[in-house]
Amino acid sequence: MSQLVDKLKRITEDAVPALGFRSATRQAKSQGMLLIAMLNGQAVAGASNIVQSGVDALLIKNASAASMSQVGKVADGRPWGIALGENRAFESSALRKAGCDFVVFDPESPVHLLGDADLGKVLTVSSSPDRINALRGVDKVGVEIFLLDGGESEFISVRFLMACYFMADAARKPVLASVPARIASDEVRALWEAGVDAVVVQGDAGALKQLRQIIDTLPARTRRRHGKEAALIPNMATPVASNEEEEGDDE
C-alpha cells in the first residue's frame, strides 16, 4: 500500500472522541492533518530546507527522470509523488522503481493509471460545482484520494470551504486541498473541521514552518465524517423539487 494512503487512512478512520479519560488519551495520539510540499522538478536538488521544514510528504510537478532520481535522496524517507499534468508518459513500473509513492492526475487521464495497486491514486478535482457533479461513479474506479484545487486565490473562499465539506461527506475518501502558502490559522482550522485531511502547499521553508506550527495546534475534529448521507455524490447545483411542489404544479 502507498505510504501516503496509509497515513491518510489513519486520519479518516479516527472516530470523534468519546467521553472518558482513556478515549481522550488515545485520540491525542492519533494522526492529525498532513502537510504536503509541492516542488518544481527543476528545484528538487536544492530543496533540503523545504523538506526539513516539517512536511510529511512531497509532490513534484514538472517531473523528469532526472528529478525523480534526486527526490528520493532529498525526501529523507518521506513519501513522494508526482503530478502528471499533461505529461502522462511515465510508466508505473518506472515510477515505482524510482521510489514514487503516489501519482496525481485529472479525470481525463488514461485508465491504465488505475491498475497499479502499489501506487496511491490521487484525483485532482476543481472546486466548481459542475466539475464535482461530474464525479458520479468515482467510487467504482479505484481512486483513493481527492485533491481539491483552490486555484490561484490568496485566501480560502466560502465556495472552496463548501466544496471541502461536500467532498469530505460525499466521497468517503481522504480529501486534500491545494491552498496558499501564507494561509491564516483560522482558515486552516476551518479546513480541518470541513474534513480536509492534508494541505498541499507550494512555498518557501519559512512559510511551511509557520504552517506546520499552525497544524500542530489543531484540536481533534468535532464532526463525524462519512455518514449515511455520503452514500452517493448528490448534485450541488440543481435543487430538487419537493413532492408538495410537484403536486402543486399538477393542479
MIMI-921758 format. One record per residue: x negated, y negated, z negated of N, C-alpha, C in turn; residue in three letters. Coordinates in steps of 0.2 Angstrom, whole numbers, plus 2048, in hexadecimal, padded with zeros to 3 digits. Layout:
REM residues N
[[X,Y,Z],[X,Y,Z],[X,Y,Z],ALA]
...
This chain:
REM residues 251
[[7FC,806,800],[800,800,800],[7FC,7FA,800],MET]
[[7FE,7F4,803],[7FB,7EE,803],[7FA,7EB,7FC],SER]
[[7F4,7E9,7FB],[7F3,7E6,7F4],[7F8,7E0,7F3],GLN]
[[7F9,7DC,7F8],[7FD,7D6,7F7],[804,7D8,7F6],LEU]
[[807,7DD,7F9],[80D,7E0,7F8],[80E,7E3,7F1],VAL]
[[809,7E6,7EF],[809,7E9,7E8],[80A,7E3,7E3],ASP]
[[806,7DE,7E4],[806,7D8,7DF],[80D,7D5,7DF],LYS]
[[810,7D4,7E5],[816,7D1,7E5],[81C,7D5,7E2],LEU]
[[81B,7DC,7E3],[820,7E0,7E0],[820,7E0,7D8],LYS]
[[81A,7DF,7D6],[81A,7DE,7CE],[81E,7D8,7CC],ARG]
[[81E,7D3,7D0],[822,7CD,7CE],[82A,7CE,7CF],ILE]
[[82C,7D1,7D5],[833,7D1,7D7],[836,7D7,7D3],THR]
[[832,7DC,7D0],[835,7E1,7CC],[836,7DF,7C5],GLU]
[[833,7D9,7C3],[833,7D7,7BC],[83B,7D5,7BA],ASP]
[[83D,7D8,7B5],[844,7D6,7B3],[844,7CF,7AF],ALA]
[[84A,7CC,7AE],[84B,7C6,7AA],[84A,7C9,7A3],VAL]
[[846,7C5,79F],[844,7C7,798],[84A,7C8,794],PRO]
[[84A,7CE,790],[84F,7CF,78C],[84E,7CC,785],ALA]
[[853,7CD,780],[851,7CA,779],[84D,7CF,776],LEU]
[[849,7CD,771],[845,7D1,76E],[83D,7D0,76F],GLY]
[[839,7D1,76A],[832,7CF,76A],[82E,7D4,76F],PHE]
[[830,7DA,76F],[82C,7DF,774],[82D,7DD,77B],ARG]
[[834,7DB,77D],[835,7D9,784],[832,7D3,786],SER]
[[832,7CE,781],[82E,7C8,783],[827,7C9,784],ALA]
[[824,7CD,77F],[81D,7CE,780],[81B,7D2,787],THR]
[[81F,7D7,789],[81E,7DA,78F],[81F,7D5,795],ARG]
[[824,7D1,795],[825,7CC,79A],[81F,7C7,79B],GLN]
[[81C,7C5,795],[816,7C0,795],[811,7C3,799],ALA]
[[810,7C9,799],[80A,7CD,79D],[80C,7CE,7A4],LYS]
[[812,7CD,7A6],[814,7CE,7AD],[811,7C9,7B2],SER]
[[811,7CB,7B8],[80D,7C7,7BD],[812,7C1,7BF],GLN]
[[80E,7BB,7C0],[812,7B5,7C1],[811,7B3,7C9],GLY]
[[813,7AD,7CA],[812,7AB,7D1],[80B,7AC,7D4],MET]
[[80A,7AE,7DA],[804,7AF,7DD],[802,7A8,7E1],LEU]
[[7FB,7A7,7E2],[7F9,7A1,7E6],[7F5,7A4,7EB],LEU]
[[7F7,7A3,7F2],[7F4,7A5,7F8],[7F1,79F,7FB],ILE]
[[7EA,79F,7FD],[7E7,79A,800],[7E7,79B,808],ALA]
[[7E9,797,80C],[7E8,797,813],[7E2,794,815],MET]
[[7DE,798,819],[7D8,796,81C],[7D8,796,823],LEU]
[[7D4,791,827],[7D3,792,82E],[7CD,797,82F],ASN]
[[7CE,79B,834],[7C9,7A0,835],[7C2,79D,836],GLY]
[[7C1,797,839],[7BB,794,83A],[7B7,792,833],GLN]
[[7BB,791,82E],[7B9,78F,828],[7B8,794,822],ALA]
[[7B9,79A,824],[7B8,7A0,81F],[7B2,7A0,81C],VAL]
[[7AC,7A0,820],[7A5,7A1,81D],[7A4,79C,817],ALA]
[[7A6,796,817],[7A5,791,812],[7AB,790,80D],GLY]
[[7AF,795,80C],[7B5,794,808],[7B4,797,801],ALA]
[[7AE,798,7FF],[7AD,79B,7F8],[7B0,797,7F3],SER]
[[7B0,790,7F4],[7B3,78C,7EE],[7BA,78C,7EE],ASN]
[[7BD,78E,7F4],[7C5,78F,7F4],[7C7,795,7F1],ILE]
[[7C3,79A,7F2],[7C4,7A1,7EF],[7C4,7A1,7E8],VAL]
[[7BF,79D,7E5],[7BE,79D,7DE],[7C2,798,7DA],GLN]
[[7C7,795,7DE],[7CB,790,7DB],[7D1,793,7D7],SER]
[[7D2,799,7D7],[7D7,79D,7D4],[7DC,7A0,7D8],GLY]
[[7DB,7A1,7DE],[7E0,7A4,7E3],[7E0,7AB,7E2],VAL]
[[7E6,7AE,7E4],[7E7,7B5,7E3],[7E6,7B9,7EA],ASP]
[[7E6,7B5,7EF],[7E6,7B9,7F6],[7E4,7B3,7FB],ALA]
[[7E2,7B5,801],[7E0,7B1,806],[7E4,7B3,80D],LEU]
[[7E6,7AD,810],[7E9,7AE,817],[7E5,7AA,81C],LEU]
[[7E3,7AE,821],[7DF,7AB,826],[7E3,7AA,82C],ILE]
[[7E2,7A3,82F],[7E6,7A2,835],[7E0,7A1,83A],LYS]
[[7E2,7A1,840],[7DD,7A1,846],[7D7,7A5,845],ASN]
[[7D9,7AC,843],[7D4,7B0,841],[7D0,7B3,847],ALA]
[[7CA,7B5,847],[7C6,7B8,84C],[7C3,7BE,849],SER]
[[7C0,7C2,84D],[7BC,7C8,84B],[7B6,7C6,847],ALA]
[[7B3,7C0,848],[7AE,7BE,844],[7B0,7BB,83D],ALA]
[[7B5,7B8,83D],[7B8,7B5,837],[7BA,7BB,832],SER]
[[7BD,7C0,835],[7BF,7C6,831],[7BA,7CA,82E],MET]
[[7B4,7CA,832],[7AE,7CD,82F],[7AB,7C9,829],SER]
[[7AD,7C3,828],[7AA,7BF,823],[7AF,7BF,81D],GLN]
[[7B5,7BF,81E],[7BA,7BD,819],[7BA,7C3,813],VAL]
[[7B9,7C9,815],[7B8,7CE,810],[7B3,7CC,80B],GLY]
[[7AD,7C9,80D],[7A8,7C7,808],[7AB,7C1,804],LYS]
[[7AE,7BD,807],[7B0,7B7,804],[7B6,7B8,7FF],VAL]
[[7BA,7BD,801],[7C0,7BE,7FD],[7BE,7C1,7F6],ALA]
[[7B9,7C4,7F5],[7B7,7C6,7EE],[7BC,7CB,7EB],ASP]
[[7BE,7D0,7EF],[7C3,7D4,7EC],[7CA,7D2,7ED],GLY]
[[7CC,7CC,7EF],[7D3,7CA,7EF],[7D6,7CD,7F6],ARG]
[[7DC,7CE,7F6],[7DF,7D0,7FC],[7DF,7CA,801],PRO]
[[7DE,7CC,807],[7DF,7C7,80D],[7E2,7C9,813],TRP]
[[7E5,7C5,816],[7E9,7C6,81C],[7E8,7C1,822],GLY]
[[7EB,7C2,828],[7EA,7BE,82D],[7F1,7BC,82F],ILE]
[[7F2,7B5,832],[7F8,7B3,835],[7F7,7B4,83C],ALA]
[[7FB,7B8,83F],[7FA,7BA,846],[7FB,7B4,84B],LEU]
[[800,7B0,84A],[802,7AA,84E],[803,7AD,855],GLY]
[[800,7A9,85A],[801,7AB,861],[7FC,7B1,863],GLU]
[[7F7,7B2,85F],[7F2,7B7,860],[7F4,7BD,85D],ASN]
[[7F7,7C2,861],[7F9,7C8,85E],[7F5,7CE,861],ARG]
[[7EF,7CC,863],[7EB,7D1,866],[7E7,7D6,862],ALA]
[[7E8,7D5,85B],[7E4,7D9,856],[7E8,7E0,856],PHE]
[[7E4,7E5,856],[7E6,7EC,854],[7E6,7ED,84D],GLU]
[[7EB,7F0,84A],[7EC,7F1,843],[7E6,7F5,840],SER]
[[7E4,7FA,844],[7DE,7FE,842],[7D8,7FA,841],SER]
[[7D7,7F5,846],[7D1,7F0,845],[7D2,7EC,83F],ALA]
[[7D8,7EA,83E],[7D9,7E6,838],[7D8,7E9,831],LEU]
[[7DA,7EF,831],[7D9,7F3,82B],[7D1,7F5,82A],ARG]
[[7CE,7F6,82F],[7C7,7F7,82F],[7C3,7F1,82C],LYS]
[[7C6,7EB,82E],[7C2,7E5,82C],[7C4,7E4,824],ALA]
[[7C9,7E7,822],[7CB,7E6,81B],[7D1,7E2,81A],GLY]
[[7D5,7E0,81F],[7DB,7DC,81F],[7E0,7E0,81B],CYS]
[[7E4,7DC,817],[7E9,7DF,813],[7F0,7DE,815],ASP]
[[7F1,7D9,819],[7F8,7D7,81B],[7F8,7D3,821],PHE]
[[7FD,7D3,825],[7FD,7CF,82B],[804,7CA,82B],VAL]
[[803,7C4,82D],[809,7C0,82D],[80B,7BE,834],VAL]
[[811,7BF,836],[813,7BF,83D],[81A,7BC,83D],PHE]
[[81C,7BA,843],[823,7B7,844],[828,7BC,847],ASP]
[[82E,7BB,847],[833,7C0,84A],[832,7C2,851],PRO]
[[82E,7BE,855],[82D,7BF,85C],[827,7C4,85D],GLU]
[[824,7C6,858],[81E,7CB,858],[820,7D2,85B],SER]
[[81C,7D5,85E],[81D,7DC,860],[81F,7E1,85A],PRO]
[[823,7E6,85C],[825,7EB,857],[820,7EF,854],VAL]
[[81A,7F0,858],[815,7F5,855],[812,7F2,84F],HIS]
[[812,7EC,84D],[810,7E9,847],[813,7EC,841],LEU]
[[819,7EF,842],[81D,7F1,83C],[81B,7F9,83B],LEU]
[[817,7FC,83F],[815,803,83E],[810,805,83A],GLY]
[[80C,800,837],[806,802,833],[808,801,82C],ASP]
[[808,807,828],[80A,807,821],[805,804,81D],ALA]
[[7FF,803,81F],[7FA,801,81A],[7F9,7F9,81A],ASP]
[[7FC,7F6,81F],[7FC,7EF,81F],[802,7EC,81D],LEU]
[[802,7E7,818],[808,7E3,816],[80A,7DF,81C],GLY]
[[811,7DF,81D],[814,7DC,822],[818,7D6,820],LYS]
[[816,7D0,822],[819,7C9,81F],[81C,7C6,825],VAL]
[[822,7C4,825],[826,7C1,82A],[827,7BA,829],LEU]
[[824,7B6,82D],[825,7AE,82C],[82C,7AC,82F],THR]
[[830,7A8,82A],[836,7A6,82C],[837,79F,82B],VAL]
[[83A,79B,830],[83B,794,82F],[841,793,82A],SER]
[[841,78E,826],[846,78C,821],[84C,78A,824],SER]
[[84D,789,82B],[853,786,82E],[858,78B,82D],SER]
[[85E,78A,82C],[864,78F,82B],[865,793,831],PRO]
[[864,790,837],[865,795,83D],[860,79A,83E],ASP]
[[85A,799,83C],[855,79E,83C],[856,7A3,837],ARG]
[[858,7A1,831],[859,7A6,82C],[85F,7AA,82E],ILE]
[[864,7A7,831],[86A,7AB,832],[869,7B1,838],ASN]
[[863,7B0,83B],[861,7B4,841],[85E,7BB,83E],ALA]
[[85D,7BB,837],[859,7C0,834],[85D,7C6,832],LEU]
[[864,7C7,834],[868,7CD,832],[864,7D3,835],ARG]
[[864,7D8,830],[861,7DE,832],[859,7DF,831],GLY]
[[857,7D9,82E],[84F,7D9,82C],[84D,7DE,827],VAL]
[[852,7E0,823],[850,7E6,81E],[850,7EC,821],ASP]
[[851,7ED,828],[851,7F4,82B],[84A,7F5,82F],LYS]
[[846,7EF,830],[840,7F0,834],[83A,7F0,831],VAL]
[[839,7F1,82A],[833,7F2,827],[82F,7EC,825],GLY]
[[832,7E6,825],[82F,7E0,823],[82F,7E0,81B],VAL]
[[829,7DF,818],[829,7DF,811],[829,7D9,80D],GLU]
[[827,7D3,810],[826,7CD,80D],[829,7C7,812],ILE]
[[82C,7C2,80F],[82E,7BC,813],[82A,7B6,811],PHE]
[[828,7B3,816],[824,7AC,815],[828,7A7,818],LEU]
[[82B,7A2,814],[82F,79D,816],[82A,797,818],LEU]
[[82B,794,81E],[826,78F,820],[829,788,81E],ASP]
[[826,785,81A],[828,77E,818],[827,778,81D],GLY]
[[823,77A,823],[822,775,828],[81C,770,825],GLY]
[[81D,76A,828],[818,765,826],[819,760,821],GLU]
[[81F,762,81D],[821,75D,818],[81C,75D,812],SER]
[[81C,757,80F],[817,756,80A],[81B,757,803],GLU]
[[821,759,803],[824,75A,7FD],[829,760,7FE],PHE]
[[82C,763,7F9],[831,768,7F9],[838,765,7FA],ILE]
[[83B,766,800],[842,763,801],[847,768,7FE],SER]
[[84D,764,7FD],[853,768,7FA],[855,76E,7FF],VAL]
[[854,76D,805],[856,772,80A],[851,778,80A],ARG]
[[84B,776,809],[846,77C,808],[847,780,802],PHE]
[[849,77C,7FC],[84A,780,7F6],[850,784,7F7],LEU]
[[855,782,7FA],[85B,786,7FB],[85A,78C,7FF],MET]
[[855,78B,804],[853,791,808],[850,796,804],ALA]
[[84C,794,7FF],[848,798,7FB],[84D,79C,7F7],CYS]
[[852,799,7F4],[857,79C,7F0],[85A,7A2,7F4],TYR]
[[85C,79F,7FA],[860,7A4,7FF],[85C,7AA,800],PHE]
[[856,7A9,802],[852,7AF,804],[850,7B4,7FE],MET]
[[84F,7B1,7F9],[84D,7B5,7F3],[853,7B9,7F1],ALA]
[[859,7B6,7F2],[85F,7BA,7F0],[862,7BF,7F5],ASP]
[[861,7BD,7FC],[863,7C1,801],[85F,7C6,804],ALA]
[[858,7C5,804],[853,7C9,807],[851,7CF,803],ALA]
[[852,7CF,7FC],[850,7D4,7F8],[849,7D6,7F9],ARG]
[[844,7D2,7FB],[83D,7D3,7FC],[839,7CD,7F9],LYS]
[[833,7CE,7F8],[82F,7C8,7F5],[82F,7C2,7FA],PRO]
[[82F,7BC,7F8],[830,7B6,7FC],[829,7B2,7FA],VAL]
[[826,7B0,7FF],[821,7AB,7FF],[823,7A4,802],LEU]
[[820,79F,800],[822,798,803],[81B,795,804],ALA]
[[81B,792,80A],[816,78E,80D],[817,787,80A],SER]
[[813,784,806],[814,77D,803],[80E,779,803],VAL]
[[80F,772,802],[80A,76D,802],[805,76F,7FD],PRO]
[[7FE,76D,7FE],[7F9,76E,7F9],[7FA,76A,7F3],ALA]
[[7FD,764,7F3],[7FD,75F,7ED],[805,760,7EB],ARG]
[[807,765,7E9],[80E,766,7E7],[80E,765,7E0],ILE]
[[814,762,7DE],[815,760,7D7],[817,766,7D2],ALA]
[[816,765,7CC],[817,76B,7C7],[81F,76C,7C7],SER]
[[823,767,7C8],[82A,769,7C7],[82D,76C,7CE],ASP]
[[829,76B,7D3],[82B,76E,7DA],[829,776,7D9],GLU]
[[823,777,7D6],[821,77E,7D6],[825,782,7D1],VAL]
[[828,77F,7CC],[82C,782,7C7],[833,783,7CB],ARG]
[[835,77F,7CF],[83C,77F,7D3],[83B,785,7D7],ALA]
[[835,786,7DB],[834,78C,7DF],[834,792,7DC],LEU]
[[831,792,7D6],[830,798,7D2],[837,79B,7D0],TRP]
[[83B,796,7CD],[842,798,7CB],[847,79A,7D1],GLU]
[[845,797,7D7],[849,799,7DD],[847,7A0,7DF],ALA]
[[842,7A3,7DD],[840,7AA,7DF],[83A,7AA,7E3],GLY]
[[836,7A5,7E4],[830,7A5,7E8],[82B,7A9,7E4],VAL]
[[828,7AE,7E7],[823,7B2,7E3],[81C,7B0,7E4],ASP]
[[81B,7AC,7E9],[814,7AA,7EB],[814,7A3,7EF],ALA]
[[80F,79F,7EE],[80F,799,7F3],[809,79A,7F7],VAL]
[[809,798,7FD],[804,798,802],[802,791,803],VAL]
[[7FC,78F,802],[7F9,788,802],[7F3,787,806],VAL]
[[7F2,782,80A],[7EC,781,80E],[7EA,77A,80B],GLN]
[[7E4,77A,807],[7E2,774,803],[7DB,775,801],GLY]
[[7D8,770,7FE],[7D1,771,7FB],[7D1,774,7F5],ASP]
[[7CB,775,7F2],[7CA,779,7EC],[7CE,775,7E6],ALA]
[[7CD,76F,7E6],[7D0,76B,7E1],[7D7,76B,7E0],GLY]
[[7DB,76B,7E6],[7E2,76C,7E6],[7E4,773,7E4],ALA]
[[7E0,778,7E6],[7E2,77F,7E4],[7E1,780,7DD],LEU]
[[7DC,77D,7DA],[7DB,77E,7D3],[7E1,77B,7CF],LYS]
[[7E3,775,7D1],[7E8,771,7CD],[7EF,775,7CE],GLN]
[[7F0,778,7D4],[7F6,77C,7D5],[7F5,783,7D1],LEU]
[[7EF,786,7D0],[7EF,78B,7CC],[7F0,78A,7C5],ARG]
[[7EE,784,7C2],[7F0,782,7BB],[7F8,782,7BA],GLN]
[[7FB,77F,7BF],[802,77E,7BF],[806,785,7BF],ILE]
[[803,789,7C3],[806,790,7C4],[805,794,7BD],ILE]
[[800,793,7BA],[7FE,797,7B4],[802,794,7AE],ASP]
[[806,78F,7AF],[80A,78C,7A9],[811,78E,7AA],THR]
[[813,791,7B0],[81A,793,7B1],[81D,797,7AC],LEU]
[[823,796,7AA],[826,79B,7A5],[829,7A1,7A9],PRO]
[[82B,7A6,7A5],[82F,7AB,7A9],[835,7A9,7AC],ALA]
[[837,7AC,7B2],[83D,7AA,7B5],[843,7AB,7B1],ARG]
[[848,7A7,7B2],[84E,7A7,7AE],[854,7AA,7B2],THR]
[[853,7AB,7B8],[858,7AE,7BD],[856,7B5,7BF],ARG]
[[85B,7B9,7C0],[85A,7C0,7C2],[85B,7C0,7CA],ARG]
[[856,7C3,7CD],[856,7C3,7D5],[859,7CA,7D7],ARG]
[[85B,7C9,7DE],[85D,7CF,7E1],[864,7D2,7DE],HIS]
[[869,7CE,7DD],[86F,7D1,7DB],[873,7D4,7E0],GLY]
[[879,7D6,7DE],[87E,7D9,7E3],[87F,7D5,7E9],LYS]
[[87F,7CE,7E8],[881,7CA,7EE],[87B,7CA,7F3],GLU]
[[876,7CD,7F2],[870,7CD,7F6],[870,7D3,7FB],ALA]
[[876,7D7,7FC],[876,7DD,800],[875,7DB,807],ALA]
[[878,7D5,809],[877,7D3,810],[875,7CC,811],LEU]
[[872,7CA,816],[870,7C3,817],[876,7BF,81A],ILE]
[[87A,7BB,816],[880,7B8,818],[87E,7B2,81D],PRO]
[[883,7AE,81F],[882,7A9,824],[881,7A2,820],ASN]
[[87C,79F,820],[87B,798,81D],[87E,793,820],MET]
[[880,793,826],[882,78D,82A],[88A,78D,82B],ALA]
[[88D,793,82C],[894,793,82E],[898,795,828],THR]
[[89D,791,826],[8A1,792,820],[8A6,797,823],PRO]
[[8A8,79C,81E],[8AD,7A1,820],[8B4,79F,81D],VAL]
[[8B9,79F,821],[8C0,79D,81F],[8C3,7A1,81A],ALA]
[[8C6,79F,815],[8CA,7A3,810],[8D0,7A6,813],SER]
[[8D3,7AB,80F],[8D9,7AE,812],[8DF,7A9,812],ASN]
[[8DF,7A5,80D],[8E4,7A0,80C],[8E4,79B,812],GLU]
[[8DE,799,814],[8DD,795,81A],[8E0,798,820],GLU]
[[8DE,79F,821],[8E0,7A2,827],[8E7,7A3,827],GLU]
[[8EB,7A4,822],[8F2,7A5,822],[8F5,79E,823],GLU]
[[8F2,799,821],[8F5,792,822],[8F5,791,82A],GLY]
[[8EF,793,82D],[8EF,791,834],[8F4,795,838],ASP]
[[8F6,79B,836],[8FB,79F,839],[901,79C,839],ASP]
[[903,799,833],[909,795,833],[90A,78F,837],GLU]
